[in-house]
Amino acid sequence: MNPPLSVVIVTYNPQPRILEWVLDSIERQTIAKSAFEVIVVDNNSKPPLDEDELRRGRSFPLRLIREPRQGNVYARCCGIGAARTELIVFVDDDTYLARDYLAAALRIAQTQPHIGVFGGICEVVLGEDVPRWKEYLIPHVLPSFGVRNHGPEPIVSMEDEYGPWETGTGGMVLRREIGMRFVEFVEHSPESRRLGRKGNHSLLSCEDSLLARMACRAGYANSYQPSLTFYHYIPASRLRIGYLMRLLYGLGRSSVILERVLGKPLALSHVANSMITFRRLLGNFFEHRFSGLVLSAWDIGRFLEIFKQNLRSGTI
């Protein structure tokens, strides 16, 4: 018989030490090893990951699958398709699960069948001490890395929009039915394949939001469940100003692509967006100086993506 739960790790050129840390957290789960399988999706790592190396010292069943099409969207679809269970847990290659994570995920799924996608608290583990001049900036950018804590009470919603009930793919738990809806959606929507990371070439994202919205369309709720906790490792290289600006810029662009993919009208025209972006840019700069420029990257990315969309449609 198949186990009730699949853990899917999507990875590209992972740091070996950090990937070991991730696998250690799975090894230490309180749930029986026979209750889950682990699927590692290697999305063109160089050198390719070795299955024997990944299995060494592990007592849980592990399969390595290679996805040659570059991008998180393709890799997640591959992992969903390979899962043999009705419940899937996505674990990023830089996240560490609390010991009871899988047991709690299984319990929530069994006792709250109306919830289709859920996640919990994400704490940060920084790869170095934060310099004093970045102390203001870091708390504002951590949500862009999926770091969140919305308090001790669960939040459940069937709203088809972003909110505290929506989780990122780090630690995301979903029913396979919803995952297969995502796979089918991506197959028929070329635009959706623009979302998500693509190796080192793109910092687009929001494939996690697209996956979460599939729950609403299947008649399920999304939920924040504080009984779930995991930890996200952020290396020093991702706290550099250049990377942070690229990250926020990519998020701004991705938010527009997501709305277009979901068939939602954009709330503002390119003219209104340009005015808002300019005012926020000046306000952030005068209030926070250099940090303000970083925080404005999201607005700039969103404005430029809307501008390009209007240009293609001939509305400007």
N, C-alpha and C positions, 0 to 999 in steps of 0.2 A: 504494500500500500504506500501511496505517496505521503510524505509528511504534510502537515497543515500549513507550513509557512516556508517561503523562499526569501533568502537574503540576496539581493542583487547589488554588486559593486561594479560601477562603471569607472573605468580608469584609462588614463593616457599619460605615459611617461611619469609614473608615480615615483616619489622618493621611497626607496626600499625600506628605510627605517620607519617612515610614517605608515606605509602600507602594512608593515608588520604590527605596528601599534593598533591599527584598525582591526586586523585579524585577531590580535590578542583579545580585543574587547568582545569579539564574537566567541572566541574560545571560552571566555569566562562567564558566558550567559548562564543564568540559573535554570533555564529551560533545558529539557533533555536533548542531547545531540540528535537523537532520532526524530525529534519534532521539527527539524528544519534542514534545508539544504542551502548551500552557498554557491552562487553563480558569479564568477568574475568575468566581466566583459572587457577584453583588451581592445581598445580602439586605436590600433596602429602604434603601440608603444615601440620605441627604439632604444635598446633591443627589445624584441618581443618578450613578454612575460613567460616564465617557465612553470608549468603546472606542478611538476614535482617539487620545485622550490616552494611554491605556495602551500602545498600540502604538508610539507615537512613540519613535524611537531604538532600537527592539528588532528583532533579527534572527530571533527565534524566532516560530513561529506562535502566535497568541493569539486566544481567543474569549471574549467577555463574555456571560454568561447571567444573567438576572434571576430570582430566586426570591422571589415575593411573600409566601409563607407565612413569617412571622417565626420564626426559631429556627435554631440550628446543626444540629439533627437534619435539618430539611427541606433546608437548604442543602447539607449533605453528601450527602444522598440525591440531590439535583439534580446535584451534581458527578459522583457515581459513575455516574448514568444517562447523563450527557453524554459520559463518557470513551469513546474509541474504541479503547482499548488494553487489554491483559491485565494491566498493572501500573500502579498509581496511587500517586502520592506527594502526600500532603496537606501543604501549606505554609501556615502561618498568616500573616495580614497584618502580623505584627510579628516574623517570623523570617528569618534570613539564612543561606543554605546555604553550607557550605564548597565550594570550587570543584570538588571531585571527588565531591560528594554523589550526583548522579544516576548517574554512571558506577559508583560503588561499589554503589549500590542495585541497579542492573541486574545487576551481577556476582553479588551475593549471591543474588538471585532465581533466576538461571540455574544457579548451582552448588549451591544448597541448596533443592531443590524441596519439601522437607518443611516449610519455614518459610512461613507464610502472611501473617503481619503482623510487621513489625520496625521498629526505630528505633535511634538511637544516642545519642551524648553531646549534651546540650544545655547550653551555657554561657550565662551571663547577661551582658547589657549593660544597665547601669543608666543611667537618664536623668539622674541627679544623684548627688552624693556622699551616702553614707548618714550621717545624724547619729549621733553617738556613742551616744545613748541607744537607737538602733535596732540597734546592731551585734549585740546578742545575738539580737534577734528575726528579722532578715532571713534568716540561714542556715536557720532553722526553717520559714520560710514559702516559701522558694524552690521546694521540691518541689511546692508547690501550684500554681506557675506552670509546671510541667513541666521545671524545671531539674534535671538529673541527670547523674551520672558514676559508674558502677558499676565502674570499673576497666578494665584493658586486655584482659580476656578476654571472649569472647562468652558469653552466657547464653541457653540454649534450653529451653523448657518447653512441655508440652502440658497443664499444669494449668489448670483452669477457675477460676482465682482470681487476685487481684491479686498481683504480685510484681515483682522487678526486670526480668523478661523482658517486662513489658507496657509499651508506649510510649503517650504521648499523641498527639494528632493533629498536633501540630507536628512535621513531618518524618516522619510515619508513612508507611511503605511497605506496601501491601497488594495482594494479587491480586484482580482484578476479581470473581472467583467469590465471594470473601468479602464484598466490598462489596455485591454483589447480594443476598446472604443478609441483610445488614443492612437493605437497602432493603425487602425482603419482610417482615422481622421488624417493622420500624417500621410498615409498612402494616397489619399485623394486631394490633398492640399499642398501643392508645391511651395506655397508661400510659408507654410508652417515649418518647413525644413530650414528656413533661414534662422530660426530661433535656436538658442543654446550655443555653447562653446563649440568651436571647431579647431581642435588642436591648439596651437599657439597663435593662430591667425585671426581669431575673432573673440571678442568678449561680449558677444550678444548673449542673451539669457532668456528667461520667461518661458522656457519649455516646461518648467515645473508648474507655472500658473496655468498653462494650457492643459496639462495633465489633470490638475485639480478641477478645472472647469468641466472636465468630462463627467465628474461626479454629479454636478447639478443637472447635466443633460441626460443622465441615466436615472434621475429621480432620487439621488442620494445627497446627503449633507457633507460639507467639509467641517473639520473640527480641530481645535487646539486642545490638547489633552496634557495637562501639566504633570500627570503621573509618569510621563515619558521624558527622559533627559538624555541628551548626548552632548559631546564636546567637539568643537570645530577648531582644528589647528590652523593658524594663519601665520605663515613664515614672514620673515622680515621683508622679503622681496615684494610681498603683496601690500606692504604698508608704505611703499615709496610713492611719492606724489604722482609720478607719471602713470603708474599702474592704477592708482585710485581714480585718476581722471578718466583713464580708458574704461575702467569698470563702470563708473557712473554714467559716462557718455553712452556706453553700450546698453545699460539699463534703460536710459531714456529712449533710445532708438527702439529697443525691444518692446517697450510698453505700447508704442504705436503699431508695430507689426502685429503684436498680439491682438489688439483691438480690431485691426483690419482682418486678421485671420478669423476672428470670432464673429465677424459681420456687424460689429458695433460702430455706430457713427462717432467720429471724433468730436469731443466736446467743444473744441475751439478751432477757429480757423488759423491759418498760418500767420495772419496779421496779428490776431490777438495773442498767439503764442509768442511772437517776436517781441511784443510789448512787455508781456509778463517776464520773459527770459531776460530782457534788458534791465528791467527794474530790479529783478532778483539779483542779477549779476552785480549791479552797482551797489545794492543794499548789502549783499554778502561781502563784497570787497571792502566797503567802507567800515563795516562792523567787525569783520574777521580777517581782513587783509588777504594774505595768500591762501589761507584755508577757505575763504569765501569763493575763490576761483574754482577750487576743487569741488565744492558743494554745488556750484552752478553747472557743472558738466552734465548732470542729468537733464536739466532744462535745455541745454544747447543740443544734446543728442535728440531729445524729443522734438524740438522745433525743426531741426534739419530733416528729420525723417518725415514729419508732416509736410514740410516744404517740398521735398522730393515727391511725395505722394500727390500733392496738388499740382505739381509741375507735370507729372505723368498723365494726370486726368484732364489737364487743360483748364483747370479752374483759376490759374494765375497766368 
